[in-house]
Amino acid sequence: MQKDFTLITLADDDEDDRLLFTDAFDELKINTVVNTFNNGQLLMDFLNHPDSVLPHIIFLDLNMPIKNGIEC
C-alpha cells in the first residue's frame, strides 16, 4: 500500500515547541501528517501498540520527564 504523505512524529514536553513544529510542517509544500506526544513514554506506548502505523521520521527532545529522548 503506497502512501501519499510522510508520517512524522515528535516527542517534546514543551507545548510551544510542539506547536511551532507542527506549524512549520504545515508550511511545507510536501504532504505530511504530524503526530506529537508530550513525553517519551507516550511515544513508546504508541509505537509498541500493534495497530500503530510506524512513522517515517521521529524527532525526539532529549530532555523530557518520565522517559527522555535517549531512553526512547
Backbone torsions as a table, in degrees:
resi	resn	phi	psi	omega
1	MET	NA	121.5	-178.4
2	GLN	-93.5	134.9	179.3
3	LYS	-102.6	146.5	179.3
4	ASP	-103.7	25.3	178.2
5	PHE	-145.7	161.9	174.4
6	THR	-103.2	123.1	-179.8
7	LEU	-90.3	119.1	-176.0
8	ILE	-119.6	138.5	-179.8
9	THR	-126.5	137.3	177.3
10	LEU	-126.0	133.5	169.4
11	ALA	-115.9	116.3	-179.0
12	ASP	-154.8	132.8	-178.1
13	ASP	-79.8	-11.7	-178.8
14	ASP	-91.4	115.3	-177.6
15	GLU	-61.2	-38.8	178.0
16	ASP	-63.1	-40.3	178.1
17	ASP	-65.3	-40.3	177.8
18	ARG	-63.1	-40.9	179.1
19	LEU	-66.1	-45.2	177.6
20	LEU	-60.0	-42.1	179.9
21	PHE	-62.0	-49.5	-179.3
22	THR	-67.2	-37.4	176.8
23	ASP	-62.7	-40.0	179.9
24	ALA	-62.8	-42.2	179.7
25	PHE	-71.8	-28.1	175.1
26	ASP	-64.9	-28.1	-178.6
27	GLU	-79.8	-17.0	-177.9
28	LEU	-71.0	155.4	179.6
29	LYS	-89.3	9.0	175.8
30	ILE	-105.8	151.3	-177.6
31	ASN	-81.3	114.1	-179.3
32	THR	-127.3	153.3	168.5
33	VAL	-123.2	124.6	-175.8
34	VAL	-114.3	125.3	172.4
35	ASN	-109.2	139.3	178.7
36	THR	-125.7	150.5	177.3
37	PHE	-134.9	146.0	-175.6
38	ASN	-93.9	3.5	169.9
39	ASN	-161.0	164.2	-175.8
40	GLY	-67.9	-30.1	-179.8
41	GLN	-66.2	-41.8	177.3
42	LEU	-62.5	-39.4	177.3
43	LEU	-61.8	-48.8	-178.1
44	MET	-64.1	-37.4	176.1
45	ASP	-61.1	-43.0	178.2
46	PHE	-63.3	-48.6	-177.3
47	LEU	-64.7	-31.4	-178.7
48	ASN	-86.1	-6.5	178.9
49	HIS	-72.2	133.5	-175.2
50	PRO	-62.5	-23.6	-178.5
51	ASP	-93.7	0.0	-177.8
52	SER	-72.6	140.8	170.2
53	VAL	-91.0	121.6	-176.4
54	LEU	-71.6	139.2	-179.2
55	PRO	-72.5	158.3	174.1
56	HIS	-77.3	-35.3	-176.9
57	ILE	-136.8	136.9	175.9
58	ILE	-122.5	129.6	173.7
59	PHE	-110.4	132.9	-177.4
60	LEU	-124.7	132.5	166.9
61	ASP	-76.7	131.2	-178.0
62	LEU	-77.9	-22.1	-176.0
63	ASN	-116.6	89.5	178.8
64	MET	-131.0	155.0	174.4
65	PRO	-75.4	167.2	177.5
66	ILE	70.3	-66.5	175.7
67	LYS	-142.8	118.1	-176.9
68	ASN	-84.0	177.1	-176.8
69	GLY	-63.5	-34.9	178.2
70	ILE	-66.0	-43.2	179.9
71	GLU	-65.9	-30.5	177.5
72	CYS	-64.2	NA	NA
